[in-house]
Amino acid sequence: MSNTAASVQINVRMDKALRDAGDAGLAAMGVSPTQAVRAVWRLAASGPAGIDALEQLFAVTVPASGTDQSPNENPLHQGWGLFSAACGRLGLDANAAEKDATPHSSDAELLEKELLARFGGGTQ
């Protein structure tokens, strides 16, 4: 029996411009798209405090791309400060959450593992 946890893949379809802008916003925070998705899922799975945090996040109205807005008004530009403040209000340790969001394997390693599992690839 293997000690490795089973992994699943989530595919999301969205407008390319939104994806590019979101990737840039996440990169400015030092977070990959995969880390962001994992953080959302961890919050959703963490119980009432996590659900409350997600409800607050989803209640934030972010204007459509191209709308004039100062960087301080847009929560995507507030980055770590916004996340840290939200964790503080919920009694969560932001530094521990960041550590938990750091993947143990790179996306390339996970892809390689999945491809090997699906199609084989050992030496013959």
N, CA, C and O atoms as a Tinker XYZ file with bonds, in Angstrom:
   496  protein
     1  N      0.841000   -1.177000    0.000000    73     2
     2  CA     0.000000    0.000000    0.000000    64     1     3
     3  C      0.885000    1.239000    0.000000    63     2     4     5
     4  O      1.870000    1.299000    0.736000    81     3
     5  N      0.553000    2.191000   -0.791000    73     3     6
     6  CA     1.349000    3.404000   -0.944000    64     5     7
     7  C      1.033000    4.405000    0.161000    63     6     8     9
     8  O     -0.101000    4.491000    0.632000    81     7
     9  N      2.046000    5.157000    0.564000    73     7    10
    10  CA     1.856000    6.204000    1.568000    64     9    11
    11  C      1.509000    7.543000    0.937000    63    10    12    13
    12  O      1.272000    8.516000    1.653000    81    11
    13  N      1.475000    7.609000   -0.386000    73    11    14
    14  CA     1.174000    8.878000   -1.048000    64    13    15
    15  C     -0.331000    9.077000   -1.142000    63    14    16    17
    16  O     -1.090000    8.134000   -1.367000    81    15
    17  N     -0.738000   10.315000   -0.965000    73    15    18
    18  CA    -2.165000   10.646000   -1.054000    64    17    19
    19  C     -2.593000   10.680000   -2.511000    63    18    20    21
    20  O     -1.818000   11.063000   -3.387000    81    19
    21  N     -3.816000   10.284000   -2.760000    73    19    22
    22  CA    -4.352000   10.347000   -4.118000    64    21    23
    23  C     -4.561000   11.806000   -4.505000    63    22    24    25
    24  O     -4.997000   12.616000   -3.687000    81    23
    25  N     -4.250000   12.133000   -5.741000    73    23    26
    26  CA    -4.432000   13.494000   -6.249000    64    25    27
    27  C     -5.548000   13.503000   -7.269000    63    26    28    29
    28  O     -5.796000   12.507000   -7.947000    81    27
    29  N     -6.212000   14.625000   -7.370000    73    27    30
    30  CA    -7.209000   14.822000   -8.412000    64    29    31
    31  C     -6.874000   16.111000   -9.132000    63    30    32    33
    32  O     -6.132000   16.950000   -8.621000    81    31
    33  N     -7.417000   16.258000  -10.301000    73    31    34
    34  CA    -7.185000   17.454000  -11.106000    64    33    35
    35  C     -8.506000   18.169000  -11.312000    63    34    36    37
    36  O     -9.539000   17.539000  -11.539000    81    35
    37  N     -8.462000   19.497000  -11.230000    73    35    38
    38  CA    -9.644000   20.318000  -11.472000    64    37    39
    39  C     -9.365000   21.165000  -12.703000    63    38    40    41
    40  O     -8.342000   21.846000  -12.769000    81    39
    41  N    -10.253000   21.130000  -13.663000    73    39    42
    42  CA   -10.127000   21.959000  -14.863000    64    41    43
    43  C    -11.206000   23.025000  -14.827000    63    42    44    45
    44  O    -12.368000   22.736000  -14.543000    81    43
    45  N    -10.819000   24.249000  -15.115000    73    43    46
    46  CA   -11.750000   25.372000  -15.081000    64    45    47
    47  C    -11.662000   26.115000  -16.404000    63    46    48    49
    48  O    -10.565000   26.414000  -16.877000    81    47
    49  N    -12.792000   26.410000  -16.998000    73    47    50
    50  CA   -12.833000   27.216000  -18.217000    64    49    51
    51  C    -13.175000   28.646000  -17.840000    63    50    52    53
    52  O    -14.095000   28.901000  -17.063000    81    51
    53  N    -12.406000   29.582000  -18.413000    73    51    54
    54  CA   -12.667000   31.004000  -18.185000    64    53    55
    55  C    -12.111000   31.799000  -19.343000    63    54    56    57
    56  O    -11.332000   31.292000  -20.150000    81    55
    57  N    -12.516000   33.039000  -19.415000    73    55    58
    58  CA   -12.044000   33.957000  -20.430000    64    57    59
    59  C    -10.525000   34.110000  -20.316000    63    58    60    61
    60  O    -10.001000   34.236000  -19.209000    81    59
    61  N     -9.813000   34.100000  -21.452000    73    59    62
    62  CA    -8.357000   34.185000  -21.435000    64    61    63
    63  C     -7.864000   35.467000  -20.781000    63    62    64    65
    64  O     -6.894000   35.445000  -20.024000    81    63
    65  N     -8.525000   36.586000  -21.067000    73    63    66
    66  CA    -8.094000   37.857000  -20.473000    64    65    67
    67  C     -8.223000   37.811000  -18.949000    63    66    68    69
    68  O     -7.362000   38.326000  -18.236000    81    67
    69  N     -9.293000   37.198000  -18.453000    73    67    70
    70  CA    -9.471000   37.062000  -17.007000    64    69    71
    71  C     -8.378000   36.178000  -16.427000    63    70    72    73
    72  O     -7.806000   36.498000  -15.385000    81    71
    73  N     -8.088000   35.072000  -17.092000    73    71    74
    74  CA    -7.035000   34.180000  -16.610000    64    73    75
    75  C     -5.697000   34.892000  -16.555000    63    74    76    77
    76  O     -4.982000   34.798000  -15.557000    81    75
    77  N     -5.350000   35.611000  -17.633000    73    75    78
    78  CA    -4.069000   36.315000  -17.678000    64    77    79
    79  C     -3.973000   37.370000  -16.580000    63    78    80    81
    80  O     -2.946000   37.489000  -15.912000    81    79
    81  N     -5.053000   38.136000  -16.397000    73    79    82
    82  CA    -5.058000   39.168000  -15.355000    64    81    83
    83  C     -4.991000   38.529000  -13.966000    63    82    84    85
    84  O     -4.292000   39.023000  -13.082000    81    83
    85  N     -5.716000   37.441000  -13.785000    73    83    86
    86  CA    -5.678000   36.738000  -12.504000    64    85    87
    87  C     -4.311000   36.152000  -12.213000    63    86    88    89
    88  O     -3.822000   36.240000  -11.087000    81    87
    89  N     -3.685000   35.548000  -13.229000    73    87    90
    90  CA    -2.336000   35.011000  -13.061000    64    89    91
    91  C     -1.371000   36.114000  -12.640000    63    90    92    93
    92  O     -0.532000   35.914000  -11.762000    81    91
    93  N     -1.496000   37.291000  -13.278000    73    91    94
    94  CA    -0.615000   38.419000  -12.944000    64    93    95
    95  C     -0.857000   38.886000  -11.511000    63    94    96    97
    96  O      0.091000   39.164000  -10.777000    81    95
    97  N     -2.130000   38.972000  -11.114000    73    95    98
    98  CA    -2.443000   39.380000   -9.749000    64    97    99
    99  C     -1.910000   38.397000   -8.721000    63    98   100   101
   100  O     -1.355000   38.795000   -7.696000    81    99
   101  N     -2.080000   37.115000   -8.999000    73    99   102
   102  CA    -1.568000   36.095000   -8.085000    64   101   103
   103  C     -0.044000   36.127000   -8.031000    63   102   104   105
   104  O      0.548000   36.002000   -6.959000    81   103
   105  N      0.593000   36.296000   -9.201000    73   103   106
   106  CA     2.054000   36.361000   -9.241000    64   105   107
   107  C      2.567000   37.544000   -8.427000    63   106   108   109
   108  O      3.595000   37.442000   -7.757000    81   107
   109  N      1.852000   38.662000   -8.485000    73   107   110
   110  CA     2.252000   39.839000   -7.705000    64   109   111
   111  C      2.206000   39.543000   -6.206000    63   110   112   113
   112  O      2.940000   40.147000   -5.424000    81   111
   113  N      1.343000   38.614000   -5.815000    73   111   114
   114  CA     1.252000   38.213000   -4.407000    64   113   115
   115  C      2.226000   37.082000   -4.090000    63   114   116   117
   116  O      2.377000   36.697000   -2.931000    81   115
   117  N      2.890000   36.547000   -5.122000    73   115   118
   118  CA     3.802000   35.432000   -4.914000    64   117   119
   119  C      3.084000   34.103000   -4.774000    63   118   120   121
   120  O      3.574000   33.189000   -4.111000    81   119
   121  N      1.906000   33.999000   -5.411000    73   119   122
   122  CA     1.076000   32.797000   -5.304000    64   121   123
   123  C      0.804000   32.263000   -6.702000    63   122   124   125
   124  O      0.482000   33.029000   -7.611000    81   123
   125  N      0.930000   30.962000   -6.875000    73   123   126
   126  CA     0.603000   30.351000   -8.160000    64   125   127
   127  C     -0.900000   30.084000   -8.217000    63   126   128   129
   128  O     -1.557000   30.037000   -7.177000    81   127
   129  N     -1.454000   29.909000   -9.425000    73   127   130
   130  CA    -2.869000   29.550000   -9.520000    64   129   131
   131  C     -3.195000   28.269000   -8.744000    63   130   132   133
   132  O     -4.248000   28.177000   -8.113000    81   131
   133  N     -2.311000   27.299000   -8.790000    73   131   134
   134  CA    -2.532000   26.053000   -8.063000    64   133   135
   135  C     -2.585000   26.301000   -6.560000    63   134   136   137
   136  O     -3.437000   25.746000   -5.866000    81   135
   137  N     -1.670000   27.136000   -6.056000    73   135   138
   138  CA    -1.674000   27.455000   -4.628000    64   137   139
   139  C     -2.970000   28.167000   -4.238000    63   138   140   141
   140  O     -3.522000   27.917000   -3.166000    81   139
   141  N     -3.451000   29.050000   -5.108000    73   139   142
   142  CA    -4.691000   29.781000   -4.819000    64   141   143
   143  C     -5.873000   28.821000   -4.732000    63   142   144   145
   144  O     -6.695000   28.926000   -3.821000    81   143
   145  N     -5.961000   27.890000   -5.674000    73   143   146
   146  CA    -7.062000   26.919000   -5.661000    64   145   147
   147  C     -6.969000   26.043000   -4.415000    63   146   148   149
   148  O     -7.976000   25.787000   -3.754000    81   147
   149  N     -5.761000   25.586000   -4.098000    73   147   150
   150  CA    -5.599000   24.754000   -2.899000    64   149   151
   151  C     -5.999000   25.523000   -1.643000    63   150   152   153
   152  O     -6.623000   24.959000   -0.745000    81   151
   153  N     -5.644000   26.807000   -1.573000    73   151   154
   154  CA    -5.997000   27.620000   -0.404000    64   153   155
   155  C     -7.512000   27.761000   -0.274000    63   154   156   157
   156  O     -8.054000   27.685000    0.829000    81   155
   157  N     -8.196000   27.966000   -1.403000    73   155   158
   158  CA    -9.662000   28.071000   -1.369000    64   157   159
   159  C    -10.263000   26.753000   -0.890000    63   158   160   161
   160  O    -11.172000   26.753000   -0.060000    81   159
   161  N     -9.769000   25.641000   -1.399000    73   159   162
   162  CA   -10.314000   24.335000   -1.007000    64   161   163
   163  C    -10.019000   24.055000    0.466000    63   162   164   165
   164  O    -10.857000   23.489000    1.168000    81   163
   165  N     -8.821000   24.450000    0.941000    73   163   166
   166  CA    -8.515000   24.247000    2.366000    64   165   167
   167  C     -9.465000   25.057000    3.241000    63   166   168   169
   168  O     -9.944000   24.568000    4.265000    81   167
   169  N     -9.735000   26.298000    2.835000    73   167   170
   170  CA   -10.682000   27.113000    3.600000    64   169   171
   171  C    -12.061000   26.463000    3.608000    63   170   172   173
   172  O    -12.707000   26.379000    4.652000    81   171
   173  N    -12.508000   26.005000    2.439000    73   171   174
   174  CA   -13.830000   25.382000    2.348000    64   173   175
   175  C    -13.911000   24.130000    3.217000    63   174   176   177
   176  O    -14.965000   23.821000    3.773000    81   175
   177  N    -12.805000   23.419000    3.329000    73   175   178
   178  CA   -12.787000   22.174000    4.094000    64   177   179
   179  C    -12.522000   22.390000    5.579000    63   178   180   181
   180  O    -12.645000   21.452000    6.367000    81   179
   181  N    -12.158000   23.611000    5.976000    73   179   182
   182  CA   -11.722000   23.836000    7.356000    64   181   183
   183  C    -12.854000   24.088000    8.338000    63   182   184   185
   184  O    -12.611000   24.215000    9.538000    81   183
   185  N    -14.066000   24.163000    7.858000    73   183   186
   186  CA   -15.180000   24.349000    8.773000    64   185   187
   187  C    -15.766000   25.746000    8.712000    63   186   188   189
   188  O    -15.513000   26.490000    7.765000    81   187
   189  N    -16.544000   26.104000    9.715000    73   187   190
   190  CA   -17.288000   27.370000    9.691000    64   189   191
   191  C    -16.425000   28.617000    9.499000    63   190   192   193
   192  O    -16.815000   29.523000    8.762000    81   191
   193  N    -15.265000   28.680000   10.144000    73   191   194
   194  CA   -14.413000   29.870000    9.995000    64   193   195
   195  C    -13.942000   30.016000    8.553000    63   194   196   197
   196  O    -13.906000   31.123000    8.017000    81   195
   197  N    -13.583000   28.911000    7.934000    73   195   198
   198  CA   -13.155000   28.953000    6.537000    64   197   199
   199  C    -14.289000   29.328000    5.603000    63   198   200   201
   200  O    -14.096000   30.091000    4.657000    81   199
   201  N    -15.464000   28.795000    5.866000    73   199   202
   202  CA   -16.640000   29.123000    5.052000    64   201   203
   203  C    -16.955000   30.606000    5.179000    63   202   204   205
   204  O    -17.262000   31.265000    4.185000    81   203
   205  N    -16.881000   31.140000    6.409000    73   203   206
   206  CA   -17.118000   32.576000    6.606000    64   205   207
   207  C    -16.117000   33.409000    5.814000    63   206   208   209
   208  O    -16.482000   34.412000    5.202000    81   207
   209  N    -14.851000   32.989000    5.830000    73   207   210
   210  CA   -13.820000   33.722000    5.090000    64   209   211
   211  C    -14.117000   33.707000    3.593000    63   210   212   213
   212  O    -13.960000   34.723000    2.916000    81   211
   213  N    -14.542000   32.561000    3.082000    73   211   214
   214  CA   -14.873000   32.468000    1.659000    64   213   215
   215  C    -16.095000   33.305000    1.318000    63   214   216   217
   216  O    -16.135000   33.948000    0.269000    81   215
   217  N    -17.088000   33.302000    2.192000    73   215   218
   218  CA   -18.271000   34.126000    1.941000    64   217   219
   219  C    -17.894000   35.599000    1.882000    63   218   220   221
   220  O    -18.418000   36.338000    1.048000    81   219
   221  N    -16.990000   36.037000    2.757000    73   219   222
   222  CA   -16.530000   37.424000    2.728000    64   221   223
   223  C    -15.757000   37.706000    1.441000    63   222   224   225
   224  O    -15.913000   38.763000    0.830000    81   223
   225  N    -14.927000   36.754000    1.039000    73   223   226
   226  CA   -14.151000   36.920000   -0.191000    64   225   227
   227  C    -15.070000   37.031000   -1.399000    63   226   228   229
   228  O    -14.886000   37.911000   -2.240000    81   227
   229  N    -16.056000   36.150000   -1.491000    73   227   230
   230  CA   -16.948000   36.153000   -2.640000    64   229   231
   231  C    -17.923000   37.317000   -2.623000    63   230   232   233
   232  O    -18.509000   37.650000   -3.654000    81   231
   233  N    -18.103000   37.939000   -1.469000    73   231   234
   234  CA   -18.984000   39.106000   -1.374000    64   233   235
   235  C    -18.309000   40.373000   -1.886000    63   234   236   237
   236  O    -18.980000   41.370000   -2.152000    81   235
   237  N    -16.971000   40.340000   -2.025000    73   235   238
   238  CA   -16.233000   41.504000   -2.520000    64   237   239
   239  C    -16.558000   41.688000   -3.991000    63   238   240   241
   240  O    -16.446000   40.749000   -4.779000    81   239
   241  N    -16.958000   42.883000   -4.358000    73   239   242
   242  CA   -17.250000   43.186000   -5.751000    64   241   243
   243  C    -15.989000   43.712000   -6.402000    63   242   244   245
   244  O    -15.479000   44.767000   -6.025000    81   243
   245  N    -15.489000   42.979000   -7.374000    73   243   246
   246  CA   -14.307000   43.402000   -8.111000    64   245   247
   247  C    -14.773000   43.856000   -9.480000    63   246   248   249
   248  O    -15.412000   43.085000  -10.196000    81   247
   249  N    -14.466000   45.103000   -9.869000    73   247   250
   250  CA   -14.924000   45.603000  -11.161000    64   249   251
   251  C    -14.342000   44.808000  -12.322000    63   250   252   253
   252  O    -13.303000   44.159000  -12.197000    81   251
   253  N    -15.027000   44.875000  -13.436000    73   251   254
   254  CA   -14.561000   44.205000  -14.646000    64   253   255
   255  C    -13.202000   44.751000  -15.045000    63   254   256   257
   256  O    -12.860000   45.891000  -14.731000    81   255
   257  N    -12.437000   43.930000  -15.738000    73   255   258
   258  CA   -11.120000   44.332000  -16.211000    64   257   259
   259  C    -11.224000   45.615000  -17.022000    63   258   260   261
   260  O    -12.135000   45.774000  -17.835000    81   259
   261  N    -10.289000   46.524000  -16.799000    73   259   262
   262  CA   -10.270000   47.762000  -17.559000    64   261   263
   263  C    -10.964000   48.910000  -16.865000    63   262   264   265
   264  O    -10.880000   50.045000  -17.334000    81   263
   265  N    -11.647000   48.656000  -15.767000    73   263   266
   266  CA   -12.321000   49.719000  -15.032000    64   265   267
   267  C    -11.282000   50.528000  -14.274000    63   266   268   269
   268  O    -10.393000   49.965000  -13.636000    81   267
   269  N    -11.394000   51.854000  -14.343000    73   267   270
   270  CA   -10.470000   52.704000  -13.605000    64   269   271
   271  C    -10.712000   52.532000  -12.116000    63   270   272   273
   272  O    -11.839000   52.652000  -11.635000    81   271
   273  N     -9.641000   52.251000  -11.402000    73   271   274
   274  CA    -9.748000   52.051000   -9.970000    64   273   275
   275  C     -8.352000   52.163000   -9.387000    63   274   276   277
   276  O     -7.394000   51.670000   -9.982000    81   275
   277  N     -8.221000   52.795000   -8.243000    73   275   278
   278  CA    -6.905000   52.894000   -7.631000    64   277   279
   279  C     -6.508000   51.526000   -7.097000    63   278   280   281
   280  O     -7.372000   50.744000   -6.700000    81   279
   281  N     -5.199000   51.224000   -7.081000    73   279   282
   282  CA    -4.748000   49.920000   -6.608000    64   281   283
   283  C     -5.186000   49.618000   -5.179000    63   282   284   285
   284  O     -5.402000   48.457000   -4.833000    81   283
   285  N     -5.320000   50.654000   -4.341000    73   283   286
   286  CA    -5.712000   50.416000   -2.952000    64   285   287
   287  C     -7.166000   49.990000   -2.823000    63   286   288   289
   288  O     -7.536000   49.383000   -1.818000    81   287
   289  N     -8.002000   50.291000   -3.813000    73   287   290
   290  CA    -9.409000   49.919000   -3.758000    64   289   291
   291  C     -9.642000   48.484000   -4.221000    63   290   292   293
   292  O    -10.642000   47.870000   -3.849000    81   291
   293  N     -8.745000   47.956000   -5.014000    73   291   294
   294  CA    -8.914000   46.617000   -5.565000    64   293   295
   295  C     -8.296000   45.584000   -4.629000    63   294   296   297
   296  O     -7.087000   45.620000   -4.401000    81   295
   297  N     -9.093000   44.662000   -4.079000    73   295   298
   298  CA    -8.550000   43.680000   -3.144000    64   297   299
   299  C     -7.476000   42.796000   -3.758000    63   298   300   301
   300  O     -6.631000   42.269000   -3.034000    81   299
   301  N     -7.488000   42.621000   -5.082000    73   299   302
   302  CA    -6.454000   41.802000   -5.704000    64   301   303
   303  C     -5.078000   42.429000   -5.570000    63   302   304   305
   304  O     -4.069000   41.725000   -5.602000    81   303
   305  N     -5.027000   43.759000   -5.420000    73   303   306
   306  CA    -3.747000   44.442000   -5.273000    64   305   307
   307  C     -3.317000   44.557000   -3.816000    63   306   308   309
   308  O     -2.194000   44.977000   -3.537000    81   307
   309  N     -4.172000   44.198000   -2.904000    73   307   310
   310  CA    -3.828000   44.304000   -1.497000    64   309   311
   311  C     -3.066000   43.075000   -1.010000    63   310   312   313
   312  O     -2.428000   43.112000    0.042000    81   311
   313  N     -3.134000   41.999000   -1.769000    73   311   314
   314  CA    -2.309000   40.822000   -1.561000    64   313   315
   315  C     -2.240000   40.279000   -0.149000    63   314   316   317
   316  O     -3.254000   40.032000    0.503000    81   315
   317  N     -1.021000   40.105000    0.294000    73   315   318
   318  CA    -0.760000   39.450000    1.564000    64   317   319
   319  C     -1.430000   40.182000    2.716000    63   318   320   321
   320  O     -1.926000   39.541000    3.643000    81   319
   321  N     -1.457000   41.506000    2.680000    73   319   322
   322  CA    -2.069000   42.272000    3.760000    64   321   323
   323  C     -3.537000   41.921000    3.939000    63   322   324   325
   324  O     -4.008000   41.768000    5.066000    81   323
   325  N     -4.258000   41.794000    2.838000    73   323   326
   326  CA    -5.675000   41.434000    2.890000    64   325   327
   327  C     -5.853000   40.029000    3.463000    63   326   328   329
   328  O     -6.686000   39.801000    4.340000    81   327
   329  N     -5.054000   39.097000    2.951000    73   327   330
   330  CA    -5.135000   37.713000    3.419000    64   329   331
   331  C     -4.787000   37.626000    4.903000    63   330   332   333
   332  O     -5.485000   36.970000    5.677000    81   331
   333  N     -3.707000   38.292000    5.286000    73   331   334
   334  CA    -3.257000   38.271000    6.670000    64   333   335
   335  C     -4.306000   38.877000    7.606000    63   334   336   337
   336  O     -4.571000   38.342000    8.682000    81   335
   337  N     -4.897000   39.995000    7.185000    73   335   338
   338  CA    -5.929000   40.640000    8.005000    64   337   339
   339  C     -7.152000   39.734000    8.154000    63   338   340   341
   340  O     -7.720000   39.630000    9.241000    81   339
   341  N     -7.555000   39.079000    7.063000    73   339   342
   342  CA    -8.705000   38.170000    7.120000    64   341   343
   343  C     -8.416000   37.011000    8.065000    63   342   344   345
   344  O     -9.274000   36.624000    8.860000    81   343
   345  N     -7.215000   36.459000    7.981000    73   343   346
   346  CA    -6.849000   35.364000    8.881000    64   345   347
   347  C     -6.877000   35.836000   10.329000    63   346   348   349
   348  O     -7.362000   35.127000   11.211000    81   347
   349  N     -6.352000   37.043000   10.572000    73   347   350
   350  CA    -6.345000   37.585000   11.926000    64   349   351
   351  C     -7.744000   37.737000   12.491000    63   350   352   353
   352  O     -7.985000   37.407000   13.652000    81   351
   353  N     -8.680000   38.238000   11.671000    73   351   354
   354  CA   -10.065000   38.407000   12.126000    64   353   355
   355  C    -10.719000   37.067000   12.442000    63   354   356   357
   356  O    -11.611000   36.981000   13.287000    81   355
   357  N    -10.264000   36.027000   11.751000    73   355   358
   358  CA   -10.858000   34.702000   11.954000    64   357   359
   359  C    -10.101000   33.866000   12.981000    63   358   360   361
   360  O    -10.470000   32.724000   13.256000    81   359
   361  N     -9.040000   34.440000   13.542000    73   359   362
   362  CA    -8.250000   33.705000   14.521000    64   361   363
   363  C     -7.364000   32.641000   13.906000    63   362   364   365
   364  O     -6.974000   31.689000   14.582000    81   363
   365  N     -7.042000   32.794000   12.625000    73   363   366
   366  CA    -6.182000   31.835000   11.934000    64   365   367
   367  C     -4.772000   32.395000   11.826000    63   366   368   369
   368  O     -4.592000   33.613000   11.799000    81   367
   369  N     -3.781000   31.534000   11.763000    73   367   370
   370  CA    -2.393000   31.941000   11.609000    64   369   371
   371  C     -2.076000   32.045000   10.120000    63   370   372   373
   372  O     -1.986000   31.029000    9.430000    81   371
   373  N     -1.908000   33.260000    9.627000    73   371   374
   374  CA    -1.663000   33.481000    8.200000    64   373   375
   375  C     -0.372000   32.822000    7.746000    63   374   376   377
   376  O     -0.315000   32.280000    6.643000    81   375
   377  N      0.669000   32.857000    8.576000    73   375   378
   378  CA     1.939000   32.246000    8.186000    64   377   379
   379  C      1.808000   30.739000    8.042000    63   378   380   381
   380  O      2.395000   30.149000    7.135000    81   379
   381  N      1.046000   30.111000    8.928000    73   379   382
   382  CA     0.823000   28.669000    8.818000    64   381   383
   383  C      0.006000   28.354000    7.574000    63   382   384   385
   384  O      0.266000   27.360000    6.896000    81   383
   385  N     -0.982000   29.196000    7.267000    73   383   386
   386  CA    -1.796000   28.982000    6.067000    64   385   387
   387  C     -0.944000   29.092000    4.813000    63   386   388   389
   388  O     -1.116000   28.317000    3.871000    81   387
   389  N     -0.021000   30.057000    4.797000    73   387   390
   390  CA     0.865000   30.201000    3.635000    64   389   391
   391  C      1.744000   28.971000    3.497000    63   390   392   393
   392  O      1.934000   28.460000    2.393000    81   391
   393  N      2.283000   28.492000    4.613000    73   391   394
   394  CA     3.126000   27.297000    4.583000    64   393   395
   395  C      2.334000   26.099000    4.065000    63   394   396   397
   396  O      2.842000   25.312000    3.267000    81   395
   397  N      1.080000   25.962000    4.525000    73   395   398
   398  CA     0.233000   24.860000    4.066000    64   397   399
   399  C     -0.079000   24.961000    2.585000    63   398   400   401
   400  O     -0.283000   23.943000    1.925000    81   399
   401  N     -0.119000   26.188000    2.049000    73   399   402
   402  CA    -0.459000   26.382000    0.640000    64   401   403
   403  C      0.718000   26.091000   -0.272000    63   402   404   405
   404  O      0.544000   25.945000   -1.482000    81   403
   405  N      1.921000   26.004000    0.295000    73   403   406
   406  CA     3.092000   25.725000   -0.521000    64   405   407
   407  C      3.054000   24.262000   -0.939000    63   406   408   409
   408  O      3.018000   23.371000   -0.090000    81   407
   409  N      3.061000   24.016000   -2.241000    73   407   410
   410  CA     2.952000   22.629000   -2.700000    64   409   411
   411  C      4.199000   21.829000   -2.343000    63   410   412   413
   412  O      5.311000   22.358000   -2.332000    81   411
   413  N      3.998000   20.568000   -2.055000    73   411   414
   414  CA     5.114000   19.687000   -1.762000    64   413   415
   415  C      5.774000   19.218000   -3.050000    63   414   416   417
   416  O      6.943000   18.833000   -3.044000    81   415
   417  N      5.058000   19.248000   -4.117000    73   415   418
   418  CA     5.575000   18.884000   -5.426000    64   417   419
   419  C      5.243000   20.013000   -6.393000    63   418   420   421
   420  O      4.217000   20.681000   -6.265000    81   419
   421  N      6.126000   20.210000   -7.355000    73   419   422
   422  CA     5.840000   21.238000   -8.352000    64   421   423
   423  C      4.748000   20.737000   -9.293000    63   422   424   425
   424  O      4.466000   19.541000   -9.360000    81   423
   425  N      4.145000   21.665000  -10.011000    73   423   426
   426  CA     3.128000   21.276000  -10.987000    64   425   427
   427  C      3.719000   20.321000  -12.016000    63   426   428   429
   428  O      3.054000   19.380000  -12.450000    81   427
   429  N      4.972000   20.562000  -12.409000    73   427   430
   430  CA     5.616000   19.693000  -13.393000    64   429   431
   431  C      5.769000   18.276000  -12.838000    63   430   432   433
   432  O      5.563000   17.297000  -13.556000    81   431
   433  N      6.134000   18.170000  -11.550000    73   431   434
   434  CA     6.270000   16.852000  -10.935000    64   433   435
   435  C      4.925000   16.137000  -10.843000    63   434   436   437
   436  O      4.836000   14.932000  -11.082000    81   435
   437  N      3.883000   16.888000  -10.496000    73   435   438
   438  CA     2.551000   16.285000  -10.424000    64   437   439
   439  C      2.076000   15.834000  -11.801000    63   438   440   441
   440  O      1.469000   14.771000  -11.931000    81   439
   441  N      2.352000   16.643000  -12.838000    73   439   442
   442  CA     1.981000   16.271000  -14.200000    64   441   443
   443  C      2.720000   15.007000  -14.621000    63   442   444   445
   444  O      2.121000   14.084000  -15.173000    81   443
   445  N      4.019000   14.970000  -14.359000    73   443   446
   446  CA     4.801000   13.795000  -14.723000    64   445   447
   447  C      4.262000   12.547000  -14.017000    63   446   448   449
   448  O      4.134000   11.489000  -14.632000    81   447
   449  N      3.951000   12.674000  -12.743000    73   447   450
   450  CA     3.412000   11.543000  -11.985000    64   449   451
   451  C      2.095000   11.067000  -12.591000    63   450   452   453
   452  O      1.876000    9.865000  -12.743000    81   451
   453  N      1.216000   12.016000  -12.939000    73   451   454
   454  CA    -0.077000   11.659000  -13.524000    64   453   455
   455  C      0.102000   10.984000  -14.886000    63   454   456   457
   456  O     -0.567000    9.994000  -15.181000    81   455
   457  N      1.004000   11.518000  -15.712000    73   455   458
   458  CA     1.244000   10.922000  -17.032000    64   457   459
   459  C      1.816000    9.514000  -16.904000    63   458   460   461
   460  O      1.421000    8.609000  -17.639000    81   459
   461  N      2.742000    9.335000  -15.975000    73   459   462
   462  CA     3.305000    8.003000  -15.766000    64   461   463
   463  C      2.238000    7.029000  -15.271000    63   462   464   465
   464  O      2.223000    5.864000  -15.667000    81   463
   465  N      1.350000    7.510000  -14.406000    73   463   466
   466  CA     0.280000    6.648000  -13.903000    64   465   467
   467  C     -0.679000    6.253000  -15.020000    63   466   468   469
   468  O     -1.149000    5.117000  -15.068000    81   467
   469  N     -0.966000    7.192000  -15.915000    73   467   470
   470  CA    -1.919000    6.909000  -16.996000    64   469   471
   471  C     -1.319000    6.074000  -18.115000    63   470   472   473
   472  O     -1.948000    5.143000  -18.618000    81   471
   473  N     -0.090000    6.418000  -18.500000    73   471   474
   474  CA     0.469000    5.830000  -19.716000    64   473   475
   475  C      1.686000    4.951000  -19.469000    63   474   476   477
   476  O      2.279000    4.444000  -20.421000    81   475
   477  N      2.064000    4.764000  -18.230000    73   475   478
   478  CA     3.255000    3.980000  -17.942000    64   477   479
   479  C      4.487000    4.771000  -18.327000    63   478   480   481
   480  O      4.377000    5.952000  -18.657000    81   479
   481  N      5.606000    4.180000  -18.295000    73   479   482
   482  CA     6.782000    4.930000  -18.699000    64   481   483
   483  C      8.043000    4.446000  -18.037000    63   482   484   485
   484  O      9.072000    5.120000  -18.091000    81   483
   485  N      7.983000    3.301000  -17.419000    73   483   486
   486  CA     9.193000    2.752000  -16.831000    64   485   487
   487  C     10.124000    2.244000  -17.919000    63   486   488   489
   488  O      9.707000    2.069000  -19.064000    81   487
   489  N     11.373000    2.009000  -17.572000    73   487   490
   490  CA    12.317000    1.465000  -18.548000    64   489   491
   491  C     11.995000    0.002000  -18.780000    63   490   492   493
   492  O     11.528000   -0.705000  -17.886000    81   491
   493  N     12.257000   -0.434000  -20.003000    73   491   494
   494  CA    11.941000   -1.824000  -20.336000    64   493   495
   495  C     13.189000   -2.588000  -20.631000    63   494   496
   496  O     13.128000   -3.779000  -20.933000    81   495
